[in-house]
Amino acid sequence: MDEQKQKEEMMKQRKQKIQDYLESKEYIPMKRKAIASLLSVPKEDREDFEEIIAQLLEEEKIVETNRGKLVTPKSLGIEIGTFLAHSKGYGFVQRQQGEDIFVPATKVNGAMHRDRVMYKVNKKKSPNKRAECEIVKVIKRGNDKIVGTYEQSKGYGFVVPDDKKITQDIFIANKYSMGAVTGHKVVVEIRKYGDEERNPEGVIIEVLGHINDPGVDILSIIKQYDLPVDFPEDVYEQIKNISMEIKPKDLKGREDFRNYKTVTIDGEDAKDLDDAISLNILENGNYELGVHIADVSQYVPENTALDKEAYKRGTSVYLVDRVIPMLPHKLSNGICSLNPNEDRLTLSCIMEIDKKGNVVNHRVVKSVIHSDRRMTYTAVREILEDRTPELLEEYSDFVEMFENMNHLRMLLSEKRTKRGSVNFDLPESKIILDEKGVPLEIKPYETSIATNMIEEFMLICNETVAEDFFWQEAPFLYRTHEVPDEEKLKKMEDFIRNFGYRLKGNKDEIHPKAIQQLISKVEGKDEERIITRVVLRSMKQARYMAENGGHFGLAAKYYCHFTSPIRRYPDLEIHRIIKMILDGTMTEKKQKALKRNMPDVAKQCSLRERIAEEAERETDNLKKAEYMQNKIGNEYEGMISGLTSWGIYVELPNTVEGMVPLQSLEDDFYVYDDENMVIFGQHSNKKYFLGQKVNIVVTRVDLELKKIDFAFCEK
């Protein structure tokens, strides 16, 4: 082991030496062979040298020119980013820091959507003009497999990508078509990426079915986002022998909460129940809230096939017609699910909360529970709000506990509000499908005091756990939400000023309380939805980090995800860390290894979360378009939700969004004023603005593009 350590340290030193040399002023770009010769690398160490060069290239510390010379990006006056294409040919480079930079269609240089690229800034940003750049070189391709529709021609075929950001069709020689015919959805592997003059070439590796076959539409999205549906054989082999019962030896070192009155509260269709709650009133009048979370780590040992697959997936994906779980059903719906009337292994956070909503005492322990009831949000709401006699009788032993829980909910909510936590209550929709996957209804998700109760209890639990282990200086994964960008904030302020609102506070530093006060002011008003949405767009996305950065939206100094280890890998990872600390098995060596690996885990979990969100949004948009297909000619009242130079987006009360193309407005020539966020007619001065109520008629639905067109109409 000492030998291994020595080798690692030596490789580290060599790597630093090579990097320093390549970054030095004396260095002249040359090929790796010449570098090895100049640095007097012995033949027996050439393999190590090549490994170091490969690492530096992977880390993007250096790049390789078309002539095979190694240089630092800085020395060439170039930067590295991710190219995000637009269906019209142009695109943007997503930078490490700062806002995305525009790439004209003529400067894309063969880059495709999601490619890692080297780029050079040609035009710097000025008050009236945006910054522009050109792609110099593609470093790493973002797509090697593409999903699309096959079109047969004489002697060859083409695959038209489903993702319209991939603007070139893929050429398929007949011998590589796998027997596909026109209209088949296929997966194609790209073999040659082509250039400005030649289309990419590929090989069909899977035929998914005809475009009109039931389920092929969702399957295509699953394949497009490369979501793993089936678990590998070695995973099934591993879980084969997992017992579905708790053994006496499993209870060793665990606190026994089986005599506590404990319930789960979830949606009617939930099958993976990973959190249960209990509540007692202490002699001093304080609340003792128990949040009991499934001890998934007991069944998913580190570095096993099952763990590696869970890490690869990162999260469960909730598509409109199915769930793609992070863990096999035997675990997620079986031994890990906190089903009623069954003993289950858990990690519990027991919090003493005073009458002001402060956590005055807490402990995190390994535990065992026996859930008494599997409650639904609807049943708890009917007990607390409607006082439904049948339910009051059926759950008579639990009514008092639910009432106390509701009091605690209000305390916690009030405390969060006082410190400035922001609640973004944007309507979410539930799409009801028939057995063939055809959308029958789109309705908003119901929120109630029951959903809010669970939300508040999970929030306080996640905060308590994050703060505890922060002060223990343990390696950890935090859920971080950073302060909004100054530029986006200014744009948002300019917009709300049109409605007569201002953000309070220091212009150099925004506090979440100022955002919260704004959201409170617009509550119940016509402009509520659109202002909430604009505010939300100005925020940064929350992500996982190895360092604690606080949570701006929640106005929380410490926050993590602890409460859903069945469906989120970060929760599972910190459960392992917590158990090592509780068991006293967190060695110095293990601690160092975890701290070293944690940034990579955070990055992977954030990436998988984004992919899941995109896939979920894509399936929702598909089914919304399909739902509106037979609504052509129908008139609705909606609200303007977005403005662009090519159209006006209108959102209907059922959350379906469509666009009125500017070119379809024939009564005037309309222009988009980005600065004032308004579209106006040059002659009539007629204006369209965000939040404006309008009447529309559905004119066209394009299922392939998942696009709905509207036209304005008078009522």
Secondary structure, DSSP 8 states (H G I E B T S, - for coil): -HHHHHHHHHHHHHHHHHHHHHHSTT---EEHHHHHHHTT--GGGHHHHHHHHHHHHHTTSSEE-TTSEEE-TGGGT-EEEEEEE-TTS-EEEE-SSSS-EEE-GGG-TT--TT-EEEEEEEE---SSS--EEEEEEEEE-S-SEEEEEEEE-SSEEEEEESSTTS-S-EEEEGGGSTT--TTEEEEEEEEE---SSS--EEEEEEEEEETTSTTHHHHHHHHHTT---S--HHHHHHHTT--SS--GGGGTT-EE-TTS-EEEEE-TT-----EEEEEEE-TTS-EEEEEEEE-GGGTS-TTSHHHHHHHHH-B-EE-SS-EE-SS-HIIIIIITS--TTSEEEEEEEEEEE-TTS-EEEEEEEEEEEE--EEEEHHHHHIIIII--HHHHHHTTTTHHHHHHHHHHHHHHHHHHHHHT--------EEEEE-TTS-EEEEEE----HHHHHHHHHHHHHHHHHHHHHHHTT----EEEB----HHHHHHHHHHHHTTT----S-TTS--HHHHHHHHHHHTTSTTHHHHHHHHHHHS---EEESS---BTTTTBSS----S-TTTBHHHHHHHHHHHHHHHT---HHHHHHHHHHHHHHHHHHHHHHHHHHHHHHHHHHHHHHHHHGGGTT-EEEEEEEEE-SSEEEEE-TTS-EEEEEGGG--SS-EEEETTTTEEEETTT--EEETT-EEEEEEEEEETTTTEEEEEE---
